[in-house]
Structures are given as structure tokens and as C-alpha cells.
Amino acid sequence: MKKILVIYYSQSGQILDICKSIFNEKEIPSEIEITYKEIKAIPEYPFPWTANEFFDVFPESVGLKPCQINNSDFNINNDFDLIVLAGQVWYLSPSIPITSFLKSEEAGKLLKDKPIVTVYGVRNMWVNAHSKTKNLINEIGGKIVGNIVLSDKNNNLVSVITIVRWLINGQKEAKGIWPAAGVSKSDIENTGKFGKIIYEKLINNNLMNLQKSLVENGAIEIDYAIMKTELNGGRIFNIWYTKILKEGNLTPKQRKRRLNIFKNYLYFVIFGVSPFASLFFKIKKIIFNKSAKSEIKYYSS
Ligand SMILES: Cc1cc2nc3c(=O)[nH]c(=O)nc-3n(C[C@H](O)[C@H](O)[C@H](O)COP(=O)(O)O)c2cc1C
């Protein structure tokens, strides 16, 4: 018997739907047992968010500052053969509850020396967050053997608008010209193939080439222009977060003022700069196709 532990955090339940589709109950082989454990933030983050709450988690997300979580739920027997860590990205970083779990003593005990598959349900920018997650996992002695990313495949600016509609106004469903927000239902339903690959590799003790098979079956689809825009954004976010938290003890008024400036900057970059950046990187990909391909390959593996 091979035992898989799925550790997840999700506000809307999207990532749980993704995991339940990857590990479709009707198709779990008799040699596999799956346990689910949910990370809960204490207190819970709001959902839907107000605009202020949404921007308020920026510095702590980027700075990897943990919040309180239900640690005691993870004080469990560590006899798992594979850990699946499933979550989302907040501000090009792992969401605060995921960071908090990875920084907890319990994660150290559960993940040390274990093969780990990461699963993300995101808008479309996850590369920076995955690098940060990888570092946190390396620090506690775990080893990432696979990565599955599900994202919103709509145009970048359309998905910004629909995700705000969803996360701040609570409207996920399609309306008028706007498609439904988040990962599409058909993409979620199409993930059972990843579960089958994981079972096969796990049962045959062959996890080391798991990612290659996952990528061959579409577990990672990278848009070069979005990836490059994100990588630049990640560097700029680091500067912003350090500036916002610089003097340590900010009064709520000072913090709000700084976050307001950041908010305006972000809107300007998303709607004013990113379309041009995207065009620039699309042209760059055509001219430097070989190096673009090798970068895509690097971030896929
Ligand atoms: C505060 C916040 C920041 C986010 N930042 C990003 C981001 O940088 N990149 C991205 O692809 N998605 C981003 N998202 C979308 C989430 O990754 C995720 O897809 C969405 O919140 C649904 O997650 P859930 O499983 O918790 O419901 C953000 C969401 C929130 C709440």
C-alpha cells in the first residue's frame, strides 16, 4: 500500500476541486490510499475580500511572513510515501497560509526527506511563487518531484478583471462579455490523467522522472510573455514590500497610505505597462526563440 497525503489551502474550494479531480475517487487503485488535510488560517482570511483587505496582504505575502494556522491538525503519523501540497499564489508568492504551513515545525516533520508534488490553482502567474515554495521546501529537507499548474487561460487583462470580480465582488460566473473567473471547469475535469501518472510512478518506485511525464501530458503550460512579465514583476514587488514595511512599526494610517500608492502603481502597471511588455516579450520570443524555449523548459521542470 502506498500512502499519499494531500495538504491544501483554498478559500473558494477551487484547489480542492482540482485535487479531487486529479485523484478521482472512482479511479484510485487498490494499492493507493489518499488522506486530505486542510490548512486553516486563524483567523480565516475574508472571502470575498474588500479591496482594502485584498491589498493589505501584499507585504506579508511577498515577505513570506507567516500567520497563525491550525498546526495541531498536522501532528500526525508520518508514514506517507508522497506528499501533495496544493495551494495558490498571492502577489507572485505562495499564499500566506501555504507559507505559514511550510514554516511550521509540523511541516518540517511531515515533509523532511519526502517526495513532494506541488499543485497550483492560479490566475496565470505562478513562476516566482514556485521558486519561493521550492526554497521553503528545500529548507526543511523535502524534495519536489512534480509540479502541476492550472491557470485561467483567458487573455491576461480579461483574467485580471474577472478575478477581481470574483475575489472582491464574489461573482465567479460568466456574465455579459466576461467569462467565468478562475480555472475553467473543463481544465479541472481533465486532470485525472495526472493522477494516473502519479499512481503509476509511485507504485513502481519511479518518482524521479515523474515531472517529465507530467509535462509531456500538459501539467505545465507556460506563456513566455506572461512568464517574463511576471519575473520582472517579482523583482519590483520585492522592492515595494521592503519599502512598505521599512520602518517596522507603521501606524495603520501610514500603512494604508503606502498600500494606496502601491495599489495605484499596480493598476498602472497592469493596464498601462503590461500590454506593451507583453508585446515586447512576444517579439523577443520570435527573435530569440531558442533561448526562450530553454527558459520555458527550465521553469517547466
Ligand atoms: C490576495 C491575492 C493575490 C493574488 N495574486 C495572484 C498572483 O500573483 N498570481 C496569480 O496567478 N493569481 C493570484 N491570485 C489568485 C489566486 O492564486 C487563486 O487563483 C484564487 O485566489 C483562488 O484561490 P482559492 O483556491 O484560495 O480559492 C491572487 C489571489 C489573492 C486572494
The ligand as a Gaussian input file, in Angstrom:
#p B3LYP/6-31G(d) Opt

LIG

0 1
 C       -4.520000      38.453000      -2.430000
 C       -4.469000      37.636000      -3.688000
 C       -3.428000      37.803000      -4.576000
 C       -3.354000      37.008000      -5.738000
 N       -2.255000      37.108000      -6.550000
 C       -2.121000      36.264000      -7.606000
 C       -0.935000      36.273000      -8.394000
 O        0.038000      36.988000      -8.127000
 N       -0.865000      35.415000      -9.466000
 C       -1.904000      34.578000      -9.805000
 O       -1.792000      33.851000     -10.796000
 N       -3.033000      34.524000      -9.040000
 C       -3.162000      35.345000      -7.950000
 N       -4.290000      35.280000      -7.172000
 C       -5.336000      34.268000      -7.481000
 C       -5.105000      33.025000      -6.616000
 O       -3.862000      32.432000      -6.919000
 C       -6.212000      31.974000      -6.761000
 O       -6.299000      31.528000      -8.068000
 C       -7.564000      32.468000      -6.328000
 O       -7.434000      33.308000      -5.211000
 C       -8.462000      31.295000      -5.956000
 O       -7.829000      30.589000      -4.905000
 P       -8.547000      29.700000      -3.826000
 O       -8.204000      28.279000      -4.143000
 O       -7.977000      30.120000      -2.476000
 O       -9.989000      29.986000      -3.877000
 C       -4.385000      36.079000      -6.016000
 C       -5.437000      35.941000      -5.119000
 C       -5.477000      36.678000      -3.972000
 C       -6.617000      36.474000      -2.997000

